[in-house]
Amino acid sequence: MANAVQDPWEEYLKTYKVHEESYAFTGALAAHSVQPFNKYSIEDARQVFPAIFKAAAGEIEFDGQVEELVIPSPYVTSGIPSSVYKPRNRAANPAILVYFHGGGLIILDRKSYETALKIIARDAGCVIVNVDYRLLHSTGKGLDPFDDAVAATKWVLANKERVGGSPSSKVGVGGDSAGGQLSACVTNEVKGLAFQILVYPHVDTSMSQPSVTEFINVPVLSKYDAEWFVNLASQALPNYHTDPRINPMIRTSTKQSPPTLVLLAQLDPIRDCGLVYAEKLKADGVRVRIVVIEGVPHIFFGLCAVFKTKCQEAYGHVVQLIKEFQ
């Protein structure tokens, strides 16, 4: 008799209900012999995972304009490549969301998140600027991702009509995972932002929260995978844990942060990092809404062809916040 295939989620079933879409995703990874992040070199990970993300994101017909835009920057002469999604149904004074993709500051690109952002732009009637910041362990300096995020946001604030907004449009920032880390950097440095969307943000580099230990072996992103990203990032950023620009949790004040949605994945080692940062924001008087999407792992947010119902659930919360500002 053949041995039964072990359930990769078995360790967590006594405490959590794993959604069927999470099973579908881990099954697809196994079928294509995809290894955990920590088994790859940076170079191999950069080859493997963008294709996985784009396949799991799928494509949609977008009723509107997609503009490829290079944002001028004082930090890089070639500028910052970005995609701007301008739905035909956008509001008269549409909100503008400047978005930073996840990937540990190491891998992925703006195209990995294009479908998700088109759906949100369509459903919210807003403009989204999808920023391709420079990655760590590429050419340049360690702070490149943070410099690019700040420069892109400042430019959008000064050029709202250029990207499809109006002079009255409100501008917010958002991102998932390391993109949430960049977003928190931006809101603590750039004035004039109306809202912030943090999707399972990496905002406490200490990795000391209970969920890190609880999900040590969880599929998709385990503690070991999270540590792989942190170790690589800290090699490029010697002050990774001690510079408040990089590690938002150690900032003495976050009072400048705008109203914030903190959207978390339940089965995620860095879930509690987002929770403690949300409490830090609340303690500083920031209006915060916390939403935990149950039964899903880290990285689900952009994979809307696989996590069909769970992404729609998550996007609904994002759309709700954006619509408050247009």
C-alpha positions as CSV (number, residue, x, y, z in Angstrom):
1,M,0.0,0.0,0.0
2,A,1.3,3.4,-0.9
3,N,2.0,5.8,2.0
4,A,-0.6,8.6,2.4
5,V,0.6,12.0,1.4
6,Q,1.1,14.1,4.6
7,D,-1.1,17.1,5.0
8,P,1.3,20.2,5.1
9,W,-1.2,22.0,7.4
10,E,-1.7,19.1,9.8
11,E,0.2,20.8,12.7
12,Y,-2.2,23.7,12.7
13,L,-5.5,22.1,12.2
14,K,-6.3,21.7,15.9
15,T,-6.1,25.5,16.3
16,Y,-7.1,26.9,13.0
17,K,-9.4,26.1,10.0
18,V,-7.3,26.2,6.9
19,H,-9.3,27.5,3.9
20,E,-9.6,25.3,0.9
21,E,-7.8,28.0,-1.3
22,S,-4.8,27.7,1.0
23,Y,-4.8,23.9,0.3
24,A,-5.1,24.6,-3.4
25,F,-2.1,26.9,-3.4
26,T,0.2,24.5,-1.4
27,G,-1.0,21.7,-3.6
28,A,0.0,23.7,-6.7
29,L,3.4,24.5,-5.2
30,A,4.0,20.8,-4.5
31,A,2.9,19.8,-8.0
32,H,5.5,22.1,-9.5
33,S,8.2,21.1,-7.0
34,V,8.6,24.6,-5.7
35,Q,10.8,24.6,-2.6
36,P,10.6,27.0,0.4
37,F,12.1,30.4,-0.1
38,N,15.0,29.6,2.2
39,K,16.2,26.8,-0.1
40,Y,17.0,29.2,-3.0
41,S,19.8,31.7,-3.7
42,I,18.8,35.3,-4.4
43,E,19.4,34.8,-8.1
44,D,17.3,31.6,-8.3
45,A,14.5,33.1,-6.2
46,R,14.4,36.0,-8.5
47,Q,13.9,33.6,-11.4
48,V,11.4,31.3,-9.7
49,F,8.9,33.4,-7.7
50,P,7.9,36.2,-10.1
51,A,6.5,33.5,-12.5
52,I,4.7,31.8,-9.6
53,F,3.1,35.0,-8.5
54,K,2.0,36.1,-11.9
55,A,0.5,32.6,-12.6
56,A,-1.4,32.6,-9.3
57,A,-2.6,36.2,-9.9
58,G,-4.1,35.6,-13.3
59,E,-5.3,38.4,-15.5
60,I,-8.4,40.5,-15.9
61,E,-9.8,42.8,-18.5
62,F,-9.3,46.3,-17.2
63,D,-11.8,48.9,-18.3
64,G,-9.6,51.9,-18.2
65,Q,-6.1,53.1,-18.9
66,V,-2.8,51.5,-17.8
67,E,0.1,54.0,-18.2
68,E,3.7,53.0,-17.8
69,L,5.3,56.0,-16.1
70,V,8.9,56.8,-15.1
71,I,8.8,58.9,-11.9
72,P,11.8,61.4,-11.7
73,S,14.0,60.9,-8.7
74,P,16.9,62.7,-7.1
75,Y,18.3,59.3,-6.2
76,V,18.5,57.6,-9.6
77,T,19.0,59.3,-12.9
78,S,16.9,56.7,-14.8
79,G,13.9,57.4,-12.6
80,I,11.5,55.0,-10.9
81,P,9.5,52.7,-13.2
82,S,5.8,52.6,-12.2
83,S,2.4,51.5,-13.6
84,V,-0.6,53.7,-13.2
85,Y,-4.1,52.2,-13.2
86,K,-6.8,54.6,-14.1
87,P,-10.3,53.0,-14.3
88,R,-12.9,54.4,-16.6
89,N,-15.3,54.6,-13.7
90,R,-13.1,56.6,-11.4
91,A,-14.6,59.2,-9.1
92,A,-14.6,62.9,-10.0
93,N,-11.9,63.4,-7.3
94,P,-10.4,59.9,-7.1
95,A,-8.2,58.9,-4.3
96,I,-4.7,58.0,-5.3
97,L,-3.0,55.0,-3.8
98,V,0.8,54.7,-4.1
99,Y,1.5,51.0,-3.7
100,F,4.8,49.2,-2.9
101,H,5.0,45.4,-3.6
102,G,6.2,42.7,-1.2
103,G,9.1,40.4,-1.6
104,G,11.4,41.1,1.4
105,L,13.0,44.0,-0.5
106,I,14.8,41.2,-2.3
107,I,12.5,39.7,-5.0
108,L,9.4,40.3,-7.1
109,D,8.4,43.4,-9.0
110,R,5.3,45.6,-9.7
111,K,4.0,43.3,-12.4
112,S,3.6,40.5,-9.7
113,Y,0.8,42.6,-8.2
114,E,-0.8,44.1,-11.3
115,T,-4.0,42.0,-11.3
116,A,-4.8,42.6,-7.7
117,L,-4.3,46.4,-8.0
118,K,-6.4,46.6,-11.2
119,I,-9.3,44.9,-9.3
120,I,-8.9,47.3,-6.3
121,A,-8.7,50.4,-8.7
122,R,-11.8,49.2,-10.5
123,D,-13.8,48.4,-7.4
124,A,-12.8,51.6,-5.5
125,G,-13.0,53.9,-8.6
126,C,-9.5,55.2,-7.6
127,V,-6.1,55.7,-9.2
128,I,-3.3,53.4,-8.2
129,V,0.4,54.0,-8.8
130,N,2.3,50.7,-8.6
131,V,5.9,51.5,-7.9
132,D,9.0,49.4,-8.9
133,Y,11.5,50.5,-6.3
134,R,15.1,49.2,-6.5
135,L,15.7,46.0,-4.7
136,L,18.4,45.2,-2.2
137,H,21.4,43.2,-3.5
138,S,21.2,45.0,-6.8
139,T,23.2,48.0,-8.0
140,G,23.2,51.0,-5.7
141,K,23.0,51.5,-1.9
142,G,21.2,49.7,0.9
143,L,18.6,52.4,1.4
144,D,17.5,52.5,-2.2
145,P,14.1,50.9,-1.6
146,F,13.3,53.5,1.1
147,D,14.6,56.4,-0.9
148,D,12.6,55.4,-4.0
149,A,9.4,55.0,-1.9
150,V,9.7,58.4,-0.4
151,A,10.7,60.0,-3.8
152,A,7.8,58.4,-5.6
153,T,5.3,59.4,-3.0
154,K,6.4,63.0,-2.9
155,W,6.2,63.2,-6.7
156,V,2.7,61.9,-6.8
157,L,1.6,64.3,-4.1
158,A,2.9,67.1,-6.3
159,N,1.6,65.7,-9.5
160,K,-1.9,64.4,-8.8
161,E,-3.4,65.5,-12.1
162,R,-0.6,64.0,-14.0
163,V,-1.5,60.5,-12.8
164,G,-5.3,60.9,-13.4
165,G,-6.4,62.6,-10.2
166,S,-7.6,66.1,-9.5
167,P,-6.2,68.9,-7.4
168,S,-8.6,67.8,-4.6
169,S,-7.6,64.1,-4.8
170,K,-6.4,62.5,-1.5
171,V,-3.2,60.5,-1.6
172,G,-2.5,57.4,0.4
173,V,0.2,54.7,0.5
174,G,0.1,51.0,1.0
175,G,2.0,47.8,0.5
176,D,2.2,44.2,1.6
177,S,4.9,42.6,3.7
178,A,8.2,44.5,2.9
179,G,6.0,46.9,0.9
180,G,4.2,47.6,4.2
181,Q,7.5,48.3,5.7
182,L,8.2,50.9,3.0
183,S,4.7,52.4,3.5
184,A,5.3,52.8,7.2
185,C,8.6,54.5,6.4
186,V,6.9,56.9,4.0
187,T,4.1,57.9,6.3
188,N,6.5,58.7,9.1
189,E,8.6,60.9,6.7
190,V,6.2,62.4,4.2
191,K,3.5,64.9,5.3
192,G,0.1,65.3,3.6
193,L,-1.0,61.7,3.2
194,A,-4.6,60.9,3.8
195,F,-4.6,57.1,4.5
196,Q,-2.4,54.0,4.7
197,I,-2.9,50.3,3.9
198,L,-0.6,47.9,5.6
199,V,-1.0,44.3,4.4
200,Y,0.7,41.8,6.7
201,P,3.5,44.5,7.1
202,H,7.0,43.7,8.1
203,V,7.2,46.5,10.6
204,D,9.1,44.9,13.5
205,T,12.4,43.5,12.3
206,S,13.1,41.9,15.7
207,M,10.9,38.9,14.7
208,S,10.2,38.4,18.4
209,Q,6.4,38.2,18.4
210,P,4.6,34.9,19.5
211,S,3.3,34.2,15.9
212,V,6.9,33.8,14.7
213,T,7.4,30.8,17.0
214,E,3.8,29.5,16.6
215,F,4.2,29.3,12.8
216,I,7.7,28.0,12.7
217,N,6.9,25.3,10.2
218,V,3.8,26.7,8.5
219,P,3.5,26.3,4.7
220,V,4.2,29.1,2.2
221,L,6.2,31.3,4.6
222,S,7.6,29.6,7.6
223,K,9.8,31.2,10.4
224,Y,12.8,29.9,8.5
225,D,11.7,31.6,5.3
226,A,11.0,34.9,7.1
227,E,14.5,34.6,8.6
228,W,16.0,34.1,5.2
229,F,14.5,37.4,4.0
230,V,15.6,39.2,7.2
231,N,19.2,37.8,7.0
232,L,19.6,38.9,3.4
233,A,18.1,42.3,4.0
234,S,20.3,42.9,7.1
235,Q,23.4,42.1,5.0
236,A,22.6,45.0,2.7
237,L,21.4,47.2,5.6
238,P,23.9,47.1,8.5
239,N,21.5,49.2,10.6
240,Y,18.5,47.0,9.7
241,H,17.3,46.6,13.3
242,T,18.4,49.9,14.8
243,D,17.5,52.5,12.2
244,P,13.9,53.7,12.8
245,R,13.6,54.5,9.1
246,I,14.0,50.8,8.3
247,N,12.4,49.4,11.5
248,P,9.2,51.3,12.1
249,M,8.6,49.6,15.5
250,I,11.4,51.5,17.2
251,R,10.3,55.0,16.1
252,T,9.7,57.2,19.1
253,S,6.6,58.6,17.5
254,T,4.2,57.6,14.7
255,K,1.8,60.5,15.3
256,Q,2.2,61.7,11.7
257,S,0.7,58.5,10.3
258,P,-2.7,58.9,8.6
259,P,-5.7,56.7,9.3
260,T,-4.5,53.1,8.7
261,L,-6.0,49.7,7.7
262,V,-3.9,46.8,9.0
263,L,-4.9,43.7,7.1
264,L,-3.3,40.5,8.3
265,A,-3.2,36.8,7.3
266,Q,-4.1,34.5,10.1
267,L,-1.6,31.7,9.3
268,D,1.5,34.0,9.1
269,P,4.6,34.1,11.3
270,I,4.7,37.9,11.1
271,R,1.0,38.3,11.9
272,D,1.7,39.6,15.4
273,C,4.3,42.0,14.1
274,G,1.4,43.8,12.4
275,L,-0.7,43.6,15.5
276,V,1.9,45.2,17.8
277,Y,2.5,48.0,15.3
278,A,-1.2,48.7,15.0
279,E,-1.3,49.1,18.8
280,K,1.7,51.4,18.6
281,L,-0.2,53.6,16.1
282,K,-3.3,53.5,18.3
283,A,-1.2,54.6,21.3
284,D,-0.1,57.6,19.3
285,G,-3.6,58.6,18.5
286,V,-3.8,57.2,14.9
287,R,-7.1,55.8,13.8
288,V,-6.5,52.2,13.0
289,R,-8.7,49.3,11.8
290,I,-7.3,45.8,12.2
291,V,-8.7,43.0,10.0
292,V,-7.4,39.4,10.1
293,I,-8.2,37.2,7.1
294,E,-8.8,33.7,8.4
295,G,-7.4,30.5,7.1
296,V,-4.8,32.0,4.8
297,P,-1.0,32.3,4.8
298,H,1.4,35.2,4.1
299,I,1.6,36.2,0.4
300,F,-2.1,35.4,-0.4
301,F,-3.0,39.1,-1.1
302,G,-1.7,39.2,-4.7
303,L,-2.7,35.7,-5.7
304,C,-6.3,36.4,-6.7
305,A,-6.6,33.6,-9.3
306,V,-6.1,31.0,-6.5
307,F,-7.3,32.8,-3.4
308,K,-10.5,34.0,-5.2
309,T,-12.8,34.4,-2.3
310,K,-10.2,35.4,0.3
311,C,-8.7,38.0,-2.0
312,Q,-12.2,39.5,-2.6
313,E,-12.7,39.6,1.1
314,A,-9.5,41.4,1.7
315,Y,-10.0,43.8,-1.3
316,G,-13.4,44.7,0.1
317,H,-11.8,46.1,3.2
318,V,-9.2,48.0,1.2
319,V,-11.9,49.5,-1.1
320,Q,-13.9,50.5,1.9
321,L,-11.1,52.6,3.3
322,I,-10.2,54.2,-0.1
323,K,-13.8,55.2,-0.7
324,E,-13.8,57.2,2.6
325,F,-11.3,59.6,0.9
326,Q,-13.0,60.4,-2.4
